[in-house]
């Protein structure tokens, strides 16, 4: 069965200087018992700034009853995140892999800036 990621979304659920909690959702063509979403956050990176990029795992969340059947959600935690500002636009990359029947079916990469609301 071929499968592909149709739609993705990144939501910063909690953000402080101590920790960021990021939820990533993906909507594949189909979700079966053999469908799996894997992912990681890597970063930070910033133009003109030397950083050490770290990979943070994204872990599956249990499915909520009100969630559509074709949506998969992952959650990641970043301790002491580098926040995005105009002076230092730090960005993290979300890499998602959709696996179907034990084979990688699709890949998506999304940038995310962790910005405090004003």
DODO-878018 format. One record per atom (N, C-alpha, C, O): residue in one letter; x, y, z; atom name; residue number from 0. Coordinates in Angstrom, 1 decimal. Layout:
[site A, [X, Y, Z], CA, NUM]
...
END
This chain:
[site X, [0.8, -1.2, 0.0], N, 0]
[site X, [0.0, 0.0, 0.0], CA, 0]
[site X, [0.9, 1.2, 0.0], C, 0]
[site X, [1.7, 1.4, 0.9], O, 0]
[site X, [0.7, 2.1, -1.0], N, 1]
[site X, [1.4, 3.4, -1.0], CA, 1]
[site X, [0.7, 4.4, 0.0], C, 1]
[site X, [-0.5, 4.3, 0.1], O, 1]
[site X, [1.5, 5.2, 0.6], N, 2]
[site X, [0.9, 6.2, 1.5], CA, 2]
[site X, [1.8, 7.4, 1.5], C, 2]
[site X, [3.0, 7.3, 1.2], O, 2]
[site X, [1.2, 8.6, 1.7], N, 3]
[site X, [1.9, 9.8, 1.7], CA, 3]
[site X, [1.4, 10.8, 2.7], C, 3]
[site X, [0.2, 10.7, 3.1], O, 3]
[site X, [2.2, 11.7, 3.2], N, 4]
[site X, [1.8, 12.7, 4.1], CA, 4]
[site X, [1.1, 13.8, 3.3], C, 4]
[site X, [1.7, 14.4, 2.4], O, 4]
[site X, [-0.2, 14.1, 3.6], N, 5]
[site X, [-0.9, 15.1, 2.9], CA, 5]
[site X, [-0.8, 16.5, 3.5], C, 5]
[site X, [-0.7, 17.5, 2.8], O, 5]
[site X, [-0.8, 16.5, 4.8], N, 6]
[site X, [-0.9, 17.8, 5.6], CA, 6]
[site X, [-0.2, 17.6, 6.9], C, 6]
[site X, [-0.2, 16.6, 7.5], O, 6]
[site X, [0.5, 18.7, 7.3], N, 7]
[site X, [1.3, 18.7, 8.6], CA, 7]
[site X, [1.0, 20.0, 9.3], C, 7]
[site X, [0.6, 21.0, 8.7], O, 7]
[site X, [1.2, 20.0, 10.6], N, 8]
[site X, [1.0, 21.2, 11.4], CA, 8]
[site X, [1.9, 21.0, 12.7], C, 8]
[site X, [2.1, 19.9, 13.2], O, 8]
[site X, [2.5, 22.2, 13.1], N, 9]
[site X, [3.3, 22.2, 14.3], CA, 9]
[site X, [2.7, 23.2, 15.2], C, 9]
[site X, [2.3, 24.3, 14.9], O, 9]
[site X, [2.5, 22.7, 16.5], N, 10]
[site X, [1.9, 23.6, 17.5], CA, 10]
[site X, [2.9, 23.6, 18.7], C, 10]
[site X, [3.2, 22.6, 19.3], O, 10]
[site X, [3.3, 24.8, 19.1], N, 11]
[site X, [4.1, 25.0, 20.3], CA, 11]
[site X, [3.1, 25.0, 21.5], C, 11]
[site X, [2.4, 26.0, 21.7], O, 11]
[site X, [3.0, 24.0, 22.3], N, 12]
[site X, [2.0, 23.9, 23.3], CA, 12]
[site X, [2.4, 24.6, 24.6], C, 12]
[site X, [1.6, 25.1, 25.3], O, 12]
[site X, [3.7, 24.6, 24.9], N, 13]
[site X, [4.2, 25.3, 26.1], CA, 13]
[site X, [5.6, 25.8, 25.7], C, 13]
[site X, [6.4, 25.1, 25.1], O, 13]
[site X, [5.9, 27.0, 26.2], N, 14]
[site X, [7.2, 27.6, 25.9], CA, 14]
[site X, [7.7, 28.5, 27.0], C, 14]
[site X, [7.0, 29.4, 27.4], O, 14]
[site X, [8.9, 28.2, 27.5], N, 15]
[site X, [9.5, 29.0, 28.5], CA, 15]
[site X, [11.0, 28.9, 28.2], C, 15]
[site X, [11.5, 28.2, 27.4], O, 15]
[site X, [11.8, 29.7, 29.0], N, 16]
[site X, [13.3, 29.6, 28.9], CA, 16]
[site X, [13.7, 28.2, 29.3], C, 16]
[site X, [14.8, 27.8, 29.0], O, 16]
[site X, [12.9, 27.5, 30.1], N, 17]
[site X, [13.3, 26.2, 30.7], CA, 17]
[site X, [13.0, 25.1, 29.8], C, 17]
[site X, [13.8, 24.1, 29.7], O, 17]
[site X, [11.9, 25.2, 29.0], N, 18]
[site X, [11.5, 24.0, 28.2], CA, 18]
[site X, [10.4, 24.4, 27.2], C, 18]
[site X, [9.6, 25.3, 27.4], O, 18]
[site X, [10.5, 23.8, 26.0], N, 19]
[site X, [9.5, 23.9, 25.0], CA, 19]
[site X, [8.8, 22.6, 24.7], C, 19]
[site X, [9.5, 21.5, 24.6], O, 19]
[site X, [7.5, 22.6, 24.6], N, 20]
[site X, [6.8, 21.4, 24.3], CA, 20]
[site X, [6.1, 21.6, 22.9], C, 20]
[site X, [5.3, 22.5, 22.7], O, 20]
[site X, [6.5, 20.7, 22.0], N, 21]
[site X, [6.0, 20.9, 20.6], CA, 21]
[site X, [5.2, 19.7, 20.2], C, 21]
[site X, [5.7, 18.5, 20.4], O, 21]
[site X, [4.0, 19.9, 19.6], N, 22]
[site X, [3.2, 18.8, 19.1], CA, 22]
[site X, [3.2, 19.0, 17.6], C, 22]
[site X, [3.1, 20.1, 17.0], O, 22]
[site X, [3.4, 17.8, 16.9], N, 23]
[site X, [3.4, 17.8, 15.4], CA, 23]
[site X, [2.3, 16.8, 15.0], C, 23]
[site X, [2.3, 15.7, 15.4], O, 23]
[site X, [1.5, 17.3, 14.1], N, 24]
[site X, [0.4, 16.4, 13.5], CA, 24]
[site X, [0.7, 16.2, 12.1], C, 24]
[site X, [1.2, 17.1, 11.3], O, 24]
[site X, [0.3, 15.0, 11.6], N, 25]
[site X, [0.4, 14.7, 10.2], CA, 25]
[site X, [-0.8, 13.9, 9.8], C, 25]
[site X, [-1.4, 13.1, 10.5], O, 25]
[site X, [-1.3, 14.3, 8.6], N, 26]
[site X, [-2.4, 13.6, 8.0], CA, 26]
[site X, [-2.0, 12.9, 6.8], C, 26]
[site X, [-1.8, 13.4, 5.7], O, 26]
[site X, [-1.9, 11.5, 6.9], N, 27]
[site X, [-1.5, 10.7, 5.7], CA, 27]
[site X, [-2.7, 10.4, 4.9], C, 27]
[site X, [-3.9, 10.6, 5.3], O, 27]
[site X, [-2.5, 9.9, 3.7], N, 28]
[site X, [-3.6, 9.4, 2.8], CA, 28]
[site X, [-4.5, 8.4, 3.6], C, 28]
[site X, [-5.7, 8.5, 3.5], O, 28]
[site X, [-3.8, 7.5, 4.3], N, 29]
[site X, [-4.6, 6.5, 5.0], CA, 29]
[site X, [-3.9, 6.1, 6.3], C, 29]
[site X, [-2.6, 6.1, 6.4], O, 29]
[site X, [-4.6, 5.7, 7.3], N, 30]
[site X, [-4.0, 5.2, 8.5], CA, 30]
[site X, [-4.6, 3.8, 8.8], C, 30]
[site X, [-5.8, 3.6, 8.9], O, 30]
[site X, [-3.7, 2.8, 8.8], N, 31]
[site X, [-4.0, 1.4, 9.1], CA, 31]
[site X, [-3.2, 1.0, 10.4], C, 31]
[site X, [-2.5, 1.8, 11.0], O, 31]
[site X, [-3.4, -0.2, 10.8], N, 32]
[site X, [-2.6, -0.7, 11.9], CA, 32]
[site X, [-1.2, -0.8, 11.6], C, 32]
[site X, [-0.3, -0.9, 12.5], O, 32]
[site X, [-0.8, -0.8, 10.3], N, 33]
[site X, [0.6, -0.9, 9.9], CA, 33]
[site X, [1.2, 0.5, 9.6], C, 33]
[site X, [2.2, 0.6, 8.9], O, 33]
[site X, [0.5, 1.6, 9.9], N, 34]
[site X, [1.0, 2.9, 9.7], CA, 34]
[site X, [1.6, 3.5, 10.9], C, 34]
[site X, [1.1, 3.3, 12.0], O, 34]
[site X, [2.8, 4.0, 10.7], N, 35]
[site X, [3.6, 4.6, 11.9], CA, 35]
[site X, [4.2, 5.9, 11.4], C, 35]
[site X, [4.7, 6.1, 10.3], O, 35]
[site X, [4.1, 6.9, 12.4], N, 36]
[site X, [4.8, 8.2, 12.1], CA, 36]
[site X, [5.9, 8.3, 13.1], C, 36]
[site X, [5.8, 8.1, 14.3], O, 36]
[site X, [7.1, 8.6, 12.6], N, 37]
[site X, [8.3, 8.8, 13.4], CA, 37]
[site X, [8.8, 10.2, 13.1], C, 37]
[site X, [8.6, 10.8, 12.0], O, 37]
[site X, [9.6, 10.7, 14.1], N, 38]
[site X, [10.1, 12.0, 13.8], CA, 38]
[site X, [11.1, 12.5, 14.9], C, 38]
[site X, [11.3, 11.8, 15.9], O, 38]
[site X, [11.7, 13.6, 14.5], N, 39]
[site X, [12.7, 14.2, 15.5], CA, 39]
[site X, [12.8, 15.7, 15.2], C, 39]
[site X, [12.5, 16.2, 14.1], O, 39]
[site X, [13.1, 16.5, 16.2], N, 40]
[site X, [13.4, 17.9, 16.1], CA, 40]
[site X, [14.9, 18.0, 16.1], C, 40]
[site X, [15.6, 17.4, 17.0], O, 40]
[site X, [15.5, 18.8, 15.3], N, 41]
[site X, [16.9, 19.1, 15.3], CA, 41]
[site X, [17.2, 20.6, 15.3], C, 41]
[site X, [16.4, 21.3, 14.7], O, 41]
[site X, [18.2, 20.9, 16.0], N, 42]
[site X, [18.5, 22.4, 16.1], CA, 42]
[site X, [19.2, 22.7, 17.4], C, 42]
[site X, [19.5, 21.8, 18.2], O, 42]
[site X, [19.4, 24.0, 17.6], N, 43]
[site X, [18.9, 25.1, 16.8], CA, 43]
[site X, [20.0, 25.5, 15.8], C, 43]
[site X, [21.1, 25.1, 15.9], O, 43]
[site X, [19.5, 26.2, 14.8], N, 44]
[site X, [20.4, 26.8, 13.9], CA, 44]
[site X, [20.0, 28.2, 13.7], C, 44]
[site X, [18.9, 28.6, 13.8], O, 44]
[site X, [21.0, 29.1, 13.4], N, 45]
[site X, [20.8, 30.5, 13.2], CA, 45]
[site X, [21.9, 31.1, 12.3], C, 45]
[site X, [23.0, 30.8, 12.6], O, 45]
[site X, [21.5, 31.9, 11.3], N, 46]
[site X, [22.5, 32.4, 10.4], CA, 46]
[site X, [23.5, 33.3, 11.2], C, 46]
[site X, [23.1, 34.2, 12.0], O, 46]
[site X, [24.8, 33.1, 11.0], N, 47]
[site X, [25.8, 33.9, 11.6], CA, 47]
[site X, [26.1, 33.6, 13.0], C, 47]
[site X, [26.9, 34.2, 13.7], O, 47]
[site X, [25.5, 32.5, 13.5], N, 48]
[site X, [25.7, 32.1, 14.9], CA, 48]
[site X, [26.2, 30.6, 14.9], C, 48]
[site X, [25.6, 29.8, 14.2], O, 48]
[site X, [27.2, 30.3, 15.6], N, 49]
[site X, [27.7, 29.0, 15.7], CA, 49]
[site X, [26.9, 28.2, 16.8], C, 49]
[site X, [26.9, 28.7, 18.0], O, 49]
[site X, [26.3, 27.1, 16.4], N, 50]
[site X, [25.5, 26.3, 17.4], CA, 50]
[site X, [25.9, 24.9, 17.3], C, 50]
[site X, [26.5, 24.4, 16.3], O, 50]
[site X, [25.6, 24.1, 18.3], N, 51]
[site X, [25.7, 22.7, 18.3], CA, 51]
[site X, [24.3, 22.2, 18.1], C, 51]
[site X, [23.4, 22.3, 19.0], O, 51]
[site X, [24.0, 21.5, 17.0], N, 52]
[site X, [22.6, 21.0, 16.8], CA, 52]
[site X, [22.5, 19.7, 17.5], C, 52]
[site X, [23.3, 18.8, 17.5], O, 52]
[site X, [21.3, 19.6, 18.1], N, 53]
[site X, [21.0, 18.4, 18.9], CA, 53]
[site X, [19.7, 17.8, 18.3], C, 53]
[site X, [18.8, 18.5, 17.8], O, 53]
[site X, [19.6, 16.5, 18.3], N, 54]
[site X, [18.3, 15.8, 17.8], CA, 54]
[site X, [17.5, 15.4, 19.0], C, 54]
[site X, [18.0, 14.8, 19.9], O, 54]
[site X, [16.2, 15.9, 19.0], N, 55]
[site X, [15.3, 15.6, 20.1], CA, 55]
[site X, [14.2, 14.7, 19.5], C, 55]
[site X, [13.6, 15.0, 18.5], O, 55]
[site X, [14.0, 13.5, 20.2], N, 56]
[site X, [13.0, 12.6, 19.6], CA, 56]
[site X, [11.6, 13.1, 19.7], C, 56]
[site X, [11.2, 13.9, 20.7], O, 56]
[site X, [10.8, 12.8, 18.7], N, 57]
[site X, [9.3, 13.1, 18.8], CA, 57]
[site X, [8.7, 11.7, 19.1], C, 57]
[site X, [8.9, 10.7, 18.4], O, 57]
[site X, [7.8, 11.7, 20.1], N, 58]
[site X, [7.2, 10.5, 20.6], CA, 58]
[site X, [5.7, 10.5, 20.3], C, 58]
[site X, [5.1, 11.5, 20.4], O, 58]
[site X, [5.1, 9.3, 19.9], N, 59]
[site X, [3.7, 9.3, 19.6], CA, 59]
[site X, [2.9, 9.6, 20.9], C, 59]
[site X, [3.2, 9.2, 22.0], O, 59]
[site X, [1.8, 10.3, 20.6], N, 60]
[site X, [0.8, 10.5, 21.7], CA, 60]
[site X, [-0.4, 9.6, 21.5], C, 60]
[site X, [-0.7, 9.2, 20.4], O, 60]
[site X, [-1.0, 9.1, 22.6], N, 61]
[site X, [-2.2, 8.3, 22.4], CA, 61]
[site X, [-3.3, 9.1, 21.7], C, 61]
[site X, [-3.4, 10.3, 21.8], O, 61]
[site X, [-4.0, 8.4, 20.9], N, 62]
[site X, [-5.1, 9.0, 20.1], CA, 62]
[site X, [-6.2, 9.5, 21.0], C, 62]
[site X, [-6.7, 8.8, 21.8], O, 62]
[site X, [-6.6, 10.7, 20.8], N, 63]
[site X, [-7.8, 11.3, 21.5], CA, 63]
[site X, [-9.0, 10.9, 20.8], C, 63]
[site X, [-9.1, 10.7, 19.6], O, 63]
[site X, [-10.1, 10.7, 21.5], N, 64]
[site X, [-11.4, 10.2, 21.0], CA, 64]
[site X, [-11.9, 11.2, 19.9], C, 64]
[site X, [-12.5, 10.7, 19.0], O, 64]
[site X, [-11.7, 12.5, 20.2], N, 65]
[site X, [-12.3, 13.5, 19.2], CA, 65]
[site X, [-11.4, 13.7, 18.0], C, 65]
[site X, [-11.7, 14.5, 17.1], O, 65]
[site X, [-10.2, 13.1, 18.0], N, 66]
[site X, [-9.2, 13.3, 16.9], CA, 66]
[site X, [-9.7, 12.5, 15.7], C, 66]
[site X, [-10.1, 11.4, 15.8], O, 66]
[site X, [-9.6, 13.1, 14.5], N, 67]
[site X, [-9.9, 12.4, 13.3], CA, 67]
[site X, [-9.1, 11.1, 13.1], C, 67]
[site X, [-7.9, 11.1, 13.6], O, 67]
[site X, [-9.7, 10.1, 12.6], N, 68]
[site X, [-9.0, 8.8, 12.5], CA, 68]
[site X, [-7.7, 8.8, 11.6], C, 68]
[site X, [-6.9, 8.0, 11.7], O, 68]
[site X, [-7.6, 9.8, 10.7], N, 69]
[site X, [-6.5, 9.9, 9.8], CA, 69]
[site X, [-5.4, 10.9, 10.2], C, 69]
[site X, [-4.6, 11.3, 9.4], O, 69]
[site X, [-5.4, 11.3, 11.5], N, 70]
[site X, [-4.4, 12.2, 12.0], CA, 70]
[site X, [-3.5, 11.5, 13.0], C, 70]
[site X, [-4.0, 10.8, 14.0], O, 70]
[site X, [-2.2, 11.7, 12.9], N, 71]
[site X, [-1.2, 11.1, 13.8], CA, 71]
[site X, [-0.5, 12.2, 14.5], C, 71]
[site X, [-0.2, 13.2, 13.8], O, 71]
[site X, [-0.2, 12.1, 15.8], N, 72]
[site X, [0.4, 13.2, 16.6], CA, 72]
[site X, [1.6, 12.7, 17.3], C, 72]
[site X, [1.6, 11.6, 17.9], O, 72]
[site X, [2.7, 13.5, 17.2], N, 73]
[site X, [3.9, 13.3, 17.9], CA, 73]
[site X, [4.2, 14.5, 18.9], C, 73]
[site X, [3.7, 15.6, 18.6], O, 73]
[site X, [4.9, 14.2, 19.9], N, 74]
[site X, [5.2, 15.3, 20.9], CA, 74]
[site X, [6.7, 15.2, 21.2], C, 74]
[site X, [7.3, 14.2, 21.3], O, 74]
[site X, [7.3, 16.4, 21.3], N, 75]
[site X, [8.7, 16.6, 21.6], CA, 75]
[site X, [9.0, 17.6, 22.6], C, 75]
[site X, [8.2, 18.6, 22.7], O, 75]
[site X, [10.0, 17.4, 23.4], N, 76]
[site X, [10.4, 18.4, 24.5], CA, 76]
[site X, [11.8, 18.8, 24.2], C, 76]
[site X, [12.7, 18.0, 23.9], O, 76]
[site X, [12.0, 20.2, 24.3], N, 77]
[site X, [13.3, 20.7, 24.1], CA, 77]
[site X, [13.7, 21.5, 25.4], C, 77]
[site X, [13.1, 22.5, 25.7], O, 77]
[site X, [14.7, 20.9, 26.1], N, 78]
[site X, [15.1, 21.6, 27.3], CA, 78]
[site X, [15.9, 22.9, 26.9], C, 78]
[site X, [16.7, 22.8, 26.0], O, 78]
[site X, [15.7, 24.0, 27.7], N, 79]
[site X, [16.4, 25.2, 27.5], CA, 79]
[site X, [16.5, 25.6, 26.0], C, 79]
[site X, [17.6, 25.7, 25.4], O, 79]
[site X, [15.4, 25.8, 25.3], N, 80]
[site X, [15.4, 26.1, 23.9], CA, 80]
[site X, [15.9, 27.5, 23.6], C, 80]
[site X, [15.9, 28.4, 24.4], O, 80]
[site X, [16.5, 27.6, 22.4], N, 81]
[site X, [16.9, 28.9, 21.9], CA, 81]
[site X, [15.7, 29.6, 21.2], C, 81]
[site X, [15.2, 29.0, 20.2], O, 81]
[site X, [15.2, 30.7, 21.7], N, 82]
[site X, [14.0, 31.3, 21.2], CA, 82]
[site X, [14.3, 32.2, 20.0], C, 82]
[site X, [15.4, 32.7, 19.9], O, 82]
[site X, [13.3, 32.2, 19.1], N, 83]
[site X, [13.5, 33.0, 17.9], CA, 83]
[site X, [13.2, 34.5, 18.3], C, 83]
[site X, [12.2, 34.8, 18.9], O, 83]
[site X, [14.1, 35.4, 17.8], N, 84]
[site X, [14.0, 36.8, 17.9], CA, 84]
[site X, [14.4, 37.4, 16.5], C, 84]
[site X, [15.1, 36.7, 15.8], O, 84]
[site X, [14.1, 38.6, 16.3], N, 85]
[site X, [14.6, 39.2, 15.0], CA, 85]
[site X, [16.1, 39.3, 15.0], C, 85]
[site X, [16.8, 39.2, 13.9], O, 85]
[site X, [16.8, 39.5, 16.2], N, 86]
[site X, [18.2, 39.6, 16.2], CA, 86]
[site X, [18.9, 38.2, 16.1], C, 86]
[site X, [19.9, 38.1, 15.5], O, 86]
[site X, [18.2, 37.2, 16.7], N, 87]
[site X, [18.8, 35.9, 16.6], CA, 87]
[site X, [17.6, 34.9, 16.2], C, 87]
[site X, [17.0, 34.3, 17.0], O, 87]
[site X, [17.4, 34.8, 14.9], N, 88]
[site X, [16.3, 33.9, 14.4], CA, 88]
[site X, [16.6, 32.4, 14.5], C, 88]
[site X, [16.8, 31.8, 13.4], O, 88]
[site X, [16.7, 31.9, 15.7], N, 89]
[site X, [16.9, 30.5, 15.8], CA, 89]
[site X, [15.8, 29.6, 15.3], C, 89]
[site X, [14.6, 30.0, 15.5], O, 89]
[site X, [16.1, 28.6, 14.5], N, 90]
[site X, [15.1, 27.7, 13.9], CA, 90]
[site X, [15.5, 26.2, 14.3], C, 90]
[site X, [16.6, 25.9, 14.3], O, 90]
[site X, [14.4, 25.5, 14.5], N, 91]
[site X, [14.6, 24.0, 14.7], CA, 91]
[site X, [13.9, 23.4, 13.5], C, 91]
[site X, [13.0, 24.0, 12.9], O, 91]
[site X, [14.4, 22.2, 13.1], N, 92]
[site X, [13.8, 21.5, 12.0], CA, 92]
[site X, [13.0, 20.3, 12.5], C, 92]
[site X, [13.6, 19.5, 13.3], O, 92]
[site X, [11.8, 20.1, 12.0], N, 93]
[site X, [11.0, 18.9, 12.3], CA, 93]
[site X, [11.2, 18.0, 11.1], C, 93]
[site X, [10.9, 18.4, 10.0], O, 93]
[site X, [11.6, 16.7, 11.3], N, 94]
[site X, [11.7, 15.8, 10.2], CA, 94]
[site X, [10.7, 14.6, 10.6], C, 94]
[site X, [10.8, 14.0, 11.6], O, 94]
[site X, [9.8, 14.4, 9.7], N, 95]
[site X, [8.8, 13.4, 9.9], CA, 95]
[site X, [9.0, 12.3, 8.8], C, 95]
[site X, [9.3, 12.5, 7.7], O, 95]
[site X, [8.8, 11.0, 9.3], N, 96]
[site X, [8.9, 9.9, 8.4], CA, 96]
[site X, [7.6, 9.1, 8.6], C, 96]
[site X, [7.2, 8.7, 9.7], O, 96]
[site X, [6.9, 8.9, 7.5], N, 97]
[site X, [5.7, 8.0, 7.5], CA, 97]
[site X, [6.1, 6.6, 7.0], C, 97]
[site X, [6.7, 6.4, 6.0], O, 97]
[site X, [5.8, 5.7, 7.9], N, 98]
[site X, [6.1, 4.3, 7.6], CA, 98]
[site X, [4.8, 3.5, 7.4], C, 98]
[site X, [3.9, 3.7, 8.1], O, 98]
[site X, [4.9, 2.7, 6.3], N, 99]
[site X, [3.7, 1.9, 6.0], CA, 99]
[site X, [4.2, 0.4, 5.8], C, 99]
[site X, [5.1, 0.2, 4.9], O, 99]
[site X, [3.6, -0.5, 6.5], N, 100]
[site X, [4.0, -1.9, 6.3], CA, 100]
[site X, [5.5, -2.2, 6.4], C, 100]
[site X, [6.0, -3.0, 5.7], O, 100]
[site X, [6.1, -1.5, 7.4], N, 101]
[site X, [7.5, -1.7, 7.6], CA, 101]
[site X, [8.5, -1.0, 6.7], C, 101]
[site X, [9.7, -1.2, 6.7], O, 101]
[site X, [7.9, -0.2, 5.8], N, 102]
[site X, [8.8, 0.6, 4.8], CA, 102]
[site X, [8.5, 2.1, 4.9], C, 102]
[site X, [7.4, 2.5, 5.1], O, 102]
[site X, [9.6, 2.9, 4.7], N, 103]
[site X, [9.4, 4.3, 4.7], CA, 103]
[site X, [8.6, 4.7, 3.5], C, 103]
[site X, [9.1, 4.4, 2.3], O, 103]
[site X, [7.5, 5.4, 3.6], N, 104]
[site X, [6.6, 5.7, 2.5], CA, 104]
[site X, [6.7, 7.2, 2.1], C, 104]
[site X, [6.6, 7.5, 1.0], O, 104]
[site X, [7.1, 8.1, 3.1], N, 105]
[site X, [7.1, 9.5, 2.8], CA, 105]
[site X, [8.0, 10.2, 3.9], C, 105]
[site X, [8.1, 9.7, 5.0], O, 105]
[site X, [8.5, 11.4, 3.5], N, 106]
[site X, [9.3, 12.2, 4.4], CA, 106]
[site X, [8.8, 13.6, 4.3], C, 106]
[site X, [8.6, 14.1, 3.2], O, 106]
[site X, [8.7, 14.3, 5.4], N, 107]
[site X, [8.4, 15.8, 5.4], CA, 107]
[site X, [9.4, 16.5, 6.3], C, 107]
[site X, [9.7, 16.0, 7.4], O, 107]
[site X, [9.8, 17.7, 6.0], N, 108]
[site X, [10.7, 18.5, 6.8], CA, 108]
[site X, [10.0, 19.9, 7.0], C, 108]
[site X, [9.6, 20.5, 6.0], O, 108]
[site X, [9.9, 20.3, 8.2], N, 109]
[site X, [9.3, 21.6, 8.5], CA, 109]
[site X, [10.2, 22.5, 9.4], C, 109]
[site X, [10.7, 21.9, 10.4], O, 109]
[site X, [10.4, 23.7, 9.1], N, 110]
[site X, [11.1, 24.6, 10.1], CA, 110]
[site X, [10.1, 25.1, 11.1], C, 110]
[site X, [9.0, 25.4, 10.9], O, 110]
[site X, [10.7, 25.3, 12.4], N, 111]
[site X, [9.8, 25.9, 13.4], CA, 111]
[site X, [10.7, 26.9, 14.3], C, 111]
[site X, [11.8, 26.5, 14.7], O, 111]
[site X, [10.2, 28.1, 14.4], N, 112]
[site X, [10.8, 29.0, 15.3], CA, 112]
[site X, [10.1, 29.1, 16.6], C, 112]
[site X, [8.8, 29.2, 16.6], O, 112]
[site X, [10.7, 29.1, 17.7], N, 113]
[site X, [10.1, 29.1, 19.0], CA, 113]
[site X, [10.1, 30.5, 19.5], C, 113]
[site X, [11.1, 31.1, 20.0], O, 113]
[site X, [8.9, 31.2, 19.3], N, 114]
[site X, [8.8, 32.6, 19.6], CA, 114]
[site X, [7.8, 32.9, 20.7], C, 114]
[site X, [6.7, 32.4, 20.6], O, 114]
[site X, [8.2, 33.7, 21.6], N, 115]
[site X, [7.3, 34.1, 22.7], CA, 115]
[site X, [6.2, 35.0, 22.2], C, 115]
[site X, [6.5, 35.9, 21.4], O, 115]
[site X, [5.0, 34.8, 22.6], N, 116]
[site X, [3.9, 35.7, 22.2], CA, 116]
[site X, [4.1, 37.1, 22.8], C, 116]
[site X, [4.7, 37.2, 23.9], O, 116]
[site X, [3.7, 38.1, 22.2], N, 117]
[site X, [3.9, 39.5, 22.7], CA, 117]
[site X, [2.8, 39.8, 23.7], C, 117]
[site X, [2.8, 40.9, 24.2], O, 117]
END
